[in-house]
Amino acid sequence: MSTEHTKSIAIRLADELFNKGNLGIVDELIAADAIDHNEPLGTDCRQHFKQVATLLRSAFPDLYFAFEDAVAEGDKIAARVTMSGTHQGPGAFFGAPPSGKRFEIQQMRLLRIVDGQLKDSWAVIDMLGWMQQLGVMPSRPAASGEALIRGH
């Protein structure tokens, strides 16, 4: 499989699942034995991705994943992804009721694609920035350079 094909599968999965809410794409593009390395061992990756997409799209109806940079080599793709949306959906998200607040955070993703399907997924997500933008956690006040140098 070419590196361009590897990239296209990762981008298609994010677009169909998270941007459009097409849960049916999961069984096509995620292997039955795939592993999400951010979840406990034994987690059903397909079911997990469906649950996450459903939760996110419910809380953030305008959810959008944008691949900003993607580099592929062999069966792996590394990508910088911007995830954004507006907290409008029903129910609480991380304990916060819908606020109408918009967020935009970065993720780093490493995916392994084998025979046209996701086999392994790793992610680093700016959860702190996300929670601060939604008002779930307080933002730390900006400090002046002088205060930082003095340790105040």
C-alpha positions as CSV (number, residue, x, y, z in Angstrom):
1,M,0.0,0.0,0.0
2,S,1.4,3.4,-0.9
3,T,1.9,6.1,1.7
4,E,-0.7,8.3,-0.1
5,H,-3.3,5.5,0.2
6,T,-2.4,5.1,3.9
7,K,-3.0,8.9,4.4
8,S,-6.3,8.8,2.4
9,I,-7.7,6.0,4.7
10,A,-6.8,7.9,7.9
11,I,-8.3,11.2,6.5
12,R,-11.4,9.4,5.2
13,L,-12.0,7.7,8.6
14,A,-11.8,11.0,10.5
15,D,-14.0,12.8,7.9
16,E,-16.7,10.2,7.7
17,L,-16.8,9.2,11.4
18,F,-16.2,12.5,13.2
19,N,-17.1,15.2,10.7
20,K,-20.2,13.5,9.2
21,G,-21.2,11.0,12.0
22,N,-21.2,8.0,9.6
23,L,-20.8,5.1,12.2
24,G,-21.0,2.6,9.4
25,I,-17.5,3.5,8.2
26,V,-16.1,2.0,11.4
27,D,-16.6,-1.6,10.3
28,E,-15.1,-0.9,6.9
29,L,-12.0,1.1,8.0
30,I,-11.2,-0.3,11.5
31,A,-10.0,-3.9,11.8
32,A,-11.9,-6.2,14.1
33,D,-8.8,-6.7,16.2
34,A,-7.6,-3.1,16.1
35,I,-6.1,-1.6,19.3
36,D,-6.6,1.9,20.6
37,H,-3.4,2.3,22.7
38,N,-5.0,5.1,24.7
39,E,-7.6,2.7,26.1
40,P,-7.4,-0.3,28.5
41,L,-6.2,-3.5,27.0
42,G,-9.1,-5.5,25.6
43,T,-11.2,-2.5,24.7
44,D,-13.2,-3.1,21.5
45,C,-11.7,-0.5,19.3
46,R,-14.6,-0.4,16.8
47,Q,-17.2,0.0,19.5
48,H,-15.0,2.6,21.3
49,F,-14.6,4.7,18.2
50,K,-18.4,4.6,17.6
51,Q,-19.1,5.6,21.2
52,V,-16.6,8.5,21.1
53,A,-18.0,9.8,17.8
54,T,-21.5,9.6,19.0
55,L,-20.7,11.4,22.3
56,L,-18.7,14.1,20.6
57,R,-21.2,14.7,17.8
58,S,-24.0,14.9,20.3
59,A,-22.2,17.4,22.5
60,F,-20.6,19.3,19.5
61,P,-23.0,19.1,16.5
62,D,-20.5,21.1,14.4
63,L,-17.6,18.9,15.4
64,Y,-14.8,19.1,12.8
65,F,-11.4,17.2,12.5
66,A,-8.9,18.9,10.1
67,F,-5.7,17.2,9.2
68,E,-3.2,20.0,9.2
69,D,-0.1,17.9,8.6
70,A,0.2,14.3,7.8
71,V,3.4,12.3,7.2
72,A,3.3,8.6,6.2
73,E,6.0,6.0,6.0
74,G,5.3,2.3,5.4
75,D,2.1,1.4,7.2
76,K,2.1,4.3,9.6
77,I,0.8,7.9,9.4
78,A,1.6,10.7,11.9
79,A,-0.7,13.6,11.8
80,R,-1.3,16.9,13.5
81,V,-5.1,17.3,13.8
82,T,-7.1,20.3,14.8
83,M,-10.4,19.4,16.4
84,S,-13.0,22.1,16.9
85,G,-16.7,22.5,17.7
86,T,-19.3,24.4,19.7
87,H,-20.7,22.9,22.9
88,Q,-24.4,22.9,22.1
89,G,-25.6,19.3,22.5
90,P,-27.9,17.9,25.1
91,G,-26.6,16.7,28.5
92,A,-23.3,17.4,30.2
93,F,-19.9,16.9,28.7
94,F,-17.1,16.4,31.3
95,G,-19.6,17.7,33.9
96,A,-20.4,20.9,32.0
97,P,-23.9,21.6,30.7
98,P,-24.1,22.9,27.1
99,S,-22.5,26.4,27.2
100,G,-22.4,27.5,23.6
101,K,-18.7,27.9,23.9
102,R,-16.5,27.1,21.0
103,F,-13.2,25.2,21.3
104,E,-10.3,24.4,19.0
105,I,-7.5,22.1,20.2
106,Q,-4.6,20.2,18.7
107,Q,-4.0,16.5,18.6
108,M,-1.1,14.4,17.5
109,R,-2.1,11.1,16.0
110,L,-0.1,8.0,15.1
111,L,-2.0,5.4,13.2
112,R,-1.0,2.1,11.7
113,I,-3.0,1.0,8.6
114,V,-2.8,-2.6,7.4
115,D,-4.7,-3.9,4.4
116,G,-6.8,-0.8,4.2
117,Q,-7.9,-0.8,7.8
118,L,-6.8,0.9,11.0
119,K,-4.9,-1.6,13.2
120,D,-3.3,0.6,15.9
121,S,-4.1,4.1,17.1
122,W,-2.1,6.3,19.5
123,A,-3.1,9.9,20.4
124,V,-1.9,12.9,22.4
125,I,-4.8,15.3,22.9
126,D,-4.7,18.8,24.5
127,M,-7.3,17.9,27.2
128,L,-6.4,20.7,29.5
129,G,-6.8,23.3,26.7
130,W,-10.1,21.7,25.8
131,M,-11.5,21.8,29.4
132,Q,-10.3,25.4,29.8
133,Q,-11.9,26.5,26.6
134,L,-15.2,24.9,27.7
135,G,-15.0,26.5,31.1
136,V,-14.8,23.2,32.9
137,M,-11.4,24.1,34.4
138,P,-10.2,27.6,35.1
139,S,-7.6,29.1,32.7
140,R,-4.4,30.2,34.4
141,P,-4.0,33.9,34.2
142,A,-1.3,35.1,31.8
143,A,1.8,36.1,33.7
144,S,4.2,38.8,32.7
145,G,7.7,37.8,31.7
146,E,9.1,39.5,34.8
147,A,6.8,37.6,37.1
148,L,7.9,34.3,35.5
149,I,11.6,35.2,35.9
150,R,11.2,36.1,39.6
151,G,9.1,33.0,40.3
152,H,5.9,34.8,41.2
